[in-house]
């Protein structure tokens, strides 16, 4: 089934974001793990795996639409050097990705590609939830203080 070239281009843009996200969250997860912050490691690791599944779904959709998934393009990784900076890097990434998803969803709606729209809408919903989680972490740091927050992230090992 031949896909709309504009939709295929947007799907590849979103794919680039997902591939970038996989790497950023995976590295943040491993940094948290190295620091013994189990709870943060767990969330970031699960996020990187979810992004991998979302990238897979995008790749399959692009291929079905007879397009070529671009796996070579990656955006800039934002890697922090401490917990607060890492959370801010993740927020910055999310705030860049959300408008891109909304534009892609609107294009799919206009071009009547409802399956691609639904895939992107699911991704948008997940990304908004994750942004809310990060904002909650920042609030907890502010309310509890960094030392108490980090202690809560140690988890059971």
PyMOL commands that set and color helices and strands:
alter all, ss='L'
color gray80, all
select helices_A, chain A and resi 5-34+38-64+83-110+114-144+146-152
alter helices_A, ss='H'
color red, helices_A
deselect
rebuild
show_as cartoon
